[in-house]
Amino acid sequence: MANQTRIIKIDGMTCGGCVASVHTATSEIDGVETISVDLADNLATVTFDDSKTSIEAIAAAIDEAGFDATVANA
């Protein structure tokens, strides 16, 4: 049960509504502790419990919301 903080690059965000959509897409994922979305840089910083979810699952949820999410190398 270790928290990790990772960065996801998100292409396709154009406004505050997009930021809200990313928050909504990730809010129901068990294990996501916090997510901070930066519209200007097209990045999300995610802190999550890696025993409950993975960064890939979080990125997939963002993809399903209509964006192109790519996990940044750490």
QUINORSUL-V365375 format. One record per residue. N is the residue number from 1. SS is DSSP state (H for helix, E for strand, - for the rest). PHI is phi as a letter, one per 30 degrees, with the letter a starting at -180 (NA if undefined). Layout:
# QUINORSUL-V365375
n	ss	phi
N	SS	PHI
N	SS	PHI
This chain:
# QUINORSUL-V365375
n	ss	phi
1	-	NA
2	-	b
3	E	d
4	E	b
5	E	c
6	E	b
7	E	c
8	E	c
9	E	d
10	E	b
11	E	c
12	-	j
13	-	d
14	-	b
15	-	a
16	H	d
17	H	d
18	H	d
19	H	e
20	H	d
21	H	d
22	H	d
23	H	d
24	H	d
25	H	d
26	H	c
27	H	d
28	-	c
29	-	d
30	-	d
31	-	j
32	E	d
33	E	d
34	E	b
35	E	b
36	E	b
37	E	c
38	E	c
39	-	d
40	-	d
41	-	c
42	-	h
43	E	b
44	E	b
45	E	c
46	E	c
47	E	c
48	E	b
49	E	d
50	-	d
51	-	d
52	-	c
53	-	a
54	-	b
55	H	d
56	H	d
57	H	d
58	H	d
59	H	d
60	H	d
61	H	d
62	H	d
63	H	e
64	H	d
65	-	d
66	-	j
67	-	c
68	E	c
69	E	c
70	E	b
71	E	d
72	-	d
73	-	d
74	-	c
